[in-house]
Each structure stands twice: as C-alpha cells, then as structure tokens.
Amino acid sequence: MSIRKLGKPLFLHCFLLFCGSIWAAAANTPQYLITNDDNASQFFPNSVTFFTIGTNGSLTLTQQVVTQGYGIAGGYFPANRIKAFNVGSNQCVFASDAATADIASINVNTLALVGNFQGSQGDTGTSNGIGLALNAQYLYASFTDSSTIGTFAIQPGCALSFVADVTVSGLQGGIIDGMAVNGNTMVVTYGDGSIESFNLASGVPVSNGDEQNATGAAIGNSYPSGIDITQDGRFAIFGDTSTATQVEISDMSSGKLTKTTVYKSPAGINSSNVMLSPDETLLYVSNSQGDRVAAAFFNSATGTLSGGCRSTLLQGYGSDWYYLGGLTLASANGTGQLLYAAEYGVPSSIAAIQVQSANGTCTLSGAANVPDADPDSQGLLSIASFPPRAF
Amino acid sequence: MKFVRPYLFITIFVGFMFLSAHAQNCPPRPLLGTVVYDPYEVTSVNGVLSADFVMGHSVDDQGYTHYCYDYKGTRGIVEAPTLRLNQGDMLKLHVKNEIQSDGSASAMKMAPITAPVCGDSGSMTVSSTNVHFHGMNVPPKCHQDDVINTLIQPGTPGFEYNMQIPSDQPPGLYWYHPHIHGFAEFQVNGGAAGALIVNGMEKVRPEVAGLTERVFVIRQQYLVPWIPGPYQLTVNYHQAVFGLPLPIIQMKPGAKEFWRVANATIQDFLVLQLQYNLKAQNFELIALDGYPLAQPRVENSIIIPPAGRAEFIVEAPTAGESASFVTNNYSTGPTGNPDLLQTIANIQLTTDAAKTSSYTEPVSGPPVNTSRLVDVTNKPATTQRKLYFSEEFGGTNGPIQFYITVDGQQQKVFDPDEKPAIVTQVGAMEDWTIENRALETHAFHIHQQHFTVLEVDGKPVANHDMMDTIPIPFWEGPGHPYHSVKLRMDFSDPNTEGTYVFHCHILLHEDLGMMHKILVQPAGTN
C-alpha cells in the first residue's frame, strides 16, 4: 500500500484519534464556575478563580490563576469581564485586566495562564472596566473609557492576536456600556440611552446603521445596560439601569435593531444584567442595586416576556456585599438548574439560587443560604461557567 | 452616596487643580482643643445692615481647601460672621469674589442663554460664586435671593445683595451659603457658610428671654469632597477629631442657655444630644429652621438634616458631671454615607462663660409680627402633587443619576435650560407628598418658603412644624413601602412669585442635578 493510498485512512485515523483526545479532554474537564476577581491592589494582582461545580451545584475552590495584570475592583455593571470559550480543541477562559488594559487567556484543561494580550495603545478601561464577548472566531473587548471595541482573533491554544479596534459612540455621545455577541451579530449599549448593532462578518464590527435611543431611555427613566441575544439572533434583550426592574426587547429579525418594547416590574432595582436560560424559557435578571434576583418567562417565538418570580432577600446584602454583578448557570441545558450571582464586596461572594419552573410558574429559592465565598476577589462583578451556554 | 460619575470627577478634579494651591486669603482656623466662641456678629443699625464680604480660598497645612466669606471686623479679618437683623431691616451685602484661579478651570453652563444674567456674565466654574439666604422668605429676584441667574466671577468689582427682611419673617436662625449649581458642595465643604438671625424670638417664645445665646454653626470638611472617606466636623470652625483635643464649650454650672445650631454640613445628618455622665439630657426645643414652634417641646435628641437648624434651651451640667455635645450614628441607607457617632465638643464648667457669647436675649422690646406663623393646615388644598427621589447606578464608580421627579413627568437631572417642573401661582395652597425611592436618605429643601409637615409615612403628625428642609429616610428595598412626607405648601406670600428651585440638600446630589425649578406666577394667572 502506497503512502498515497494510506493517506486518507491515516488522516481519518489521526482525525478520529485527535477528536477522541479532545472529547476525552472535554469529558475530563470538570464543570467550572469561574470568576474574574478584578483585584486592584499591587499586593494582590488580579486573578481568575476556578470553582468546581458539584452535582448539587456546590462550589469547591479548585484553582486561582494569577493573570499577571491588575483589575480595578469595580466599574460598569454590564461590562462582562470574563468569558468561557469551548470550540474545537480550544477550551479557554478570557478575563480582562482593566487597570493594565490587557486580556488574560487561560487554558481550561491546564488551568494555566497562556498569556496577556493587548489592543491598541488608546484602548483603556481603567475607570469602568473592559467587557468581553465572543463568537467562534473572535473575542471582542469593549474598553469603556476609550469607548473602543477591540477585535482579537482566537488562535489555537487560547492565544489571541489583535486585529483592530473601532471607536464607537452613542447618539448623544455616550460611551460603550454593555456588549453581547451572537454569531455575526454584536449589540451594544451606550451610557446615553442609545443602542446599536454591528455586523461581524468581516471580523471587525461594522455598524448596521440602526443606532437609536431605546424606548426606556426615551421615556426618561432608565437606560439599557446589559444585553443578551437569543440563540436564533432574532431578539436582543436589554437589562436597564433603572430605579425598577426594567427590561427592553428589540426584534432583530430584519438584521437590525427595531424599537424596543419595555417591560417593567417593581421586583428589584437597577436590572443591569440579564441572561437567558439555555432553553430560552426564562430570562434571569440581576438587580445590581438591589438585594434579589428575578426571572421572567420568555417566549422565544414572539420575543415577549410574561409573569415570573423573584428570589427572597439574598443573604449579606448591605453588610457583606453591596451590589449584584453578573449571572451564570450551573448547567448549559434546560433552565440552567442553578443560578449563580456575583456579589460585590470585600471579599466578594457568590449566591446560588435554585431554579424551578413548571406550568407557567417559577420559583427562585435558596437565596437565604450562606453564599459561597470568593476569598480571592475584592470586587467581584463578573462570573462565567464552563462549559458555557451554547449561545 | 458612595461614588460619583467619573466624568464629573475628572471635570471637577481638573477644575480644582486650577485653583491656586498657594492662595492663603482665609483667616487661620482655631487651634485644636480650644474654647469655642460665638461667630463674630454684624448687626443692623437704624434698620440697615451693610457689610462687605470677600469670598476667598486657601489650602491649610493638612490639605483641606477652605472657602471663606472674609469680613473686616473690629478685630481684623473674620470668617463668615453672623448677620443679625430685625424684621423689616434692609440687608446690603456686597460680595467680591477673590477665589484665585488661572482662569482655565472647567466651565459648566449655569443659566439659560436667553435668561437675564444677574451679576457677571460668563460660565459657571469652580471659582464662581453667589449667595443663597437659606430659609429667608424673600423674593427669588436679582440682588435678593436668586440662585439660578446670579453669578459673581473672580476679579470683577463684586455684586450687591440689597433686600428687605420681610416684616413678617419669623424671628429665628437662618443661614447663608454659596449656591453655584455644580460646585456648591466645594465651597460649603470649604467652610463658606454663616448664620443669619432675625431678632425677636423672645417675643414669640418668652422662655428664651434673658438667656445667654450661643450660636453654633456645624460644618463638615472632606479632604476631597466627592471622594468617600473620613471627614471632620467642625463647630464654629473648631475641628472635632476623634482622638485629638476636642473643642470646648464653656457654661456656667446649672445655667440655662439658648442654643441656636445650624447644620451647615454638606451631607451629614446630625443626631444631636447633650450627654451628661453619658446620659442624654432633656432640652426644650424652641424653633426649627428659623420658625418658632407652636409650643416648645421637651426632647433629648434631635435629627437635623443638612441645612436644617434647631434652637433649644439647655441647662448646663452641675459641678462634677462630665458633659459633651454629641451627634449619634445615623444610617443613610445601603448606598448612603454613614454618619458616625462623634463628640462635637466637650462642655467645660466655668464661672466666666459669658465671654464666649456676645448676646443675651432681651427681656423687653418692640413686638414682632407673627402673622406668618398661622396654622394653614385647616385650609383646603388647591392642588395635590407627588414627587419622588430616585437614583440609578451604572456601575460601582458611577455614573449615578440623582433625580427628583414630579410624578408623571420624565425622570431627568436638573438642566439650567429646563422649563419649570411645577407651575403654580400666588395664592395656591398645595399638598406635596414626597417619596424616597432611593436606597439612600435624602433631604428635601425648597427655596423662598417654609412648608408645614402634615404626614410622615402616610400618618398624620402630632406637630405641624414649619420647616424648609426635611429628611426622608431611605427605601429598604423591594417588598418595603417607600418612606414619605406630606407637606403643605402655602404660596399666599407674594414674595414666592418668580422662579426658584427645590432640591436635595445633600450638596453633591444637588450639584449633580437632584433639583428642579418651580414657577410661581402672579395671582389670577390663567
């Protein structure tokens, strides 16, 4: 048998072996909850802490990975400072170091730092943080002080290569606040109440020309902050910085943002972060200035919200911690099983809330339980899960 | 509040940097642990009080920036003297601005371009100033008590306030301070504030006749006022610092004195007590916010919000008792700054205490006009309004939006170009319910007039006190009702005609826009 004839079977064999090893690696990789500790002190460089998620949702501190950079222990609520990536052989976690304007990359299989990657010199998030979002090819970093979006190509082995950055601005000159990506669509919010979407087909964001003031901002009592996008890309969902729990939804079926519909509830204060459940039946809301999380039923066919539930008081609010940060889930399936919420304090902690949903009713229970400590963090705002939700 | 929006921080910080760090045109402040004297007084003569103030600033050895109303008195330059007048007197106050800057400080538009400028033209900066006569029922007009259009710029000849104290202005304690939108906090934090007294309390409340009067102006100073951190309280500019020698208030053993206390802090809610041998003492509350109470009340503690005043009769301790004047802890909510327990001064017994006060309440004299002190709560209200305080946080470092909103209107921060949020007319009798929907206590204040407290948290109050500033406690969060007050606003006084403002008197909140305009039109306006 000539080598030439051997080629295809050998290739297939190797491919299967390669895939098998990846599968084995993935199968051996535990479920993690991961925090960007956002530490700012020169004595405590920033770190990413990996907690293993137990079958009952319990968290076990497994590894603290020092990022070699520095955080700012705070900043904008919707700037998501940590993202998990699980595509092909690349199993990575990216975490932003706002003070040193870099993105630390960590290999999830080795729990080792791969490197620190920077955008252009003008990219800064020193006051308000650096948000992250990604698709299968690129990582996007929103630098909230320079109001620039950096594009980084995700390389094998979790390395990043900087492509370019673009400067973005709200209709009234606002700087970038929140950012989300789904496939080739990016949606951002600005601090002046406007929103905009971008096309990512070429990698670098190109505006879809749909910048507009969100309805909630136009009626004057809030502005959109955190964002999630449905798996099919049809709807963008905004959590508003507001004196109530307020969510806005824009139909993007046309490929562009349309006028948002406002949903408002007295369930909480300042709904700066939102996250859809993996099955898109529930929208979770983190009330950053309040003391509880909420959930609303989401109809993915119509892009509408109805009913819902809210947790009881989360333990330690006002004494051990002061703001609720981002959300993540224990499971990448169904309603996510267990909802985790970052609790911003010194040190910070993580609340775990049991999710139950059936027959049009839901409960968020366990909020009164003692939260899991994140002793490594002096200002926790962003958390993620590995493996991440599929969209 | 704990944090401020970064852009404001940068704007103001940059502005602050342009102040001349070496300027030293404020008088030195008293030494630690020394005896507290009443402020220097300037009194009216033949119905006129004329005074020249120079607004200056300096930076002390500890890094605190002082702003000062300098007045050339008989013992040299003094800071922020007490202005003492009678009903109907004329106040002629010339204010020259000598805040030194290099002229490049960050500018902020103050008044509508189309509005009449009162005083100097130009933009409002950290080195601009003006004066608000807090609690005085005088018209909101140029050269009187207008703060929307009045601007006194550095290096100009100055500006003359020329106003008549209303003939029915209740005798009591008022105060004056700068009211430059966007920068009021800096100048008041630096000490630019003083007492204004309308004589005649003994005619309304004879309990005070013949008593030694003490005037205490409590101020607050932060190294950098917009950054949360340790602060110092001062009483008549004496620093009260834990662990260091405290100010000393001298009293004669067992003597009764009439204390007039102004909360001139930028954001501290004072919970005042006199403690003898660590036990809170009763005192006889005589007046709030300058207005004598319908009946004196015996209390052993009183909350005075920022800008509030309380006047009360105290009895000195007897020999052998340790005594102090304290403010207790006060929670302003999860997003508010903690107001901490602190001894303001120790009380020292001496037989020579009269030297610390320059004034004894007369026992006889002409009658005073009390027509403004009538109870209007039994009259029907012509209008009901609801307003609410609220806040939005965009992140741990801000931006924070501070709102006071008329229910049904758009939440927005104050804009000098805005139209009045409330339009009414002279003769109206309105009830305003004010809710606090923020996780932080706020202090409601309206210019030009006092209001009567009708309800607190929806329940009628026993005492219909007349005030110009009132605290509304923080919201405990979802599942809890909003705290509220219901206030009777009496617009029958023609002096209320014009455009003026209502706002939170935590001065950072006011500077960041927790304020709106009210327009009171002439009676009979359609």
Interface residues (C-beta under 8 A of the other chain):
Chain A: A73 G74 G75 Y76 F77 A79 S127 N128 G129 D145 D177 G191 I219 G220 N221 S222 Y223 S225 T241 S242 T243 P266 A267 G268 I269 N270 S272 S288 Q289 G290 D291 R292 R310 L313 Y317 G318 Y322 Y323 Y344 G379 L381
Chain B: K2 P6 P334 T335 S390 E391 E392 F393 G394 G395 T396 N397 P399 Y403 Q410 Q411 K412 R437 A438 L439 G477 P478
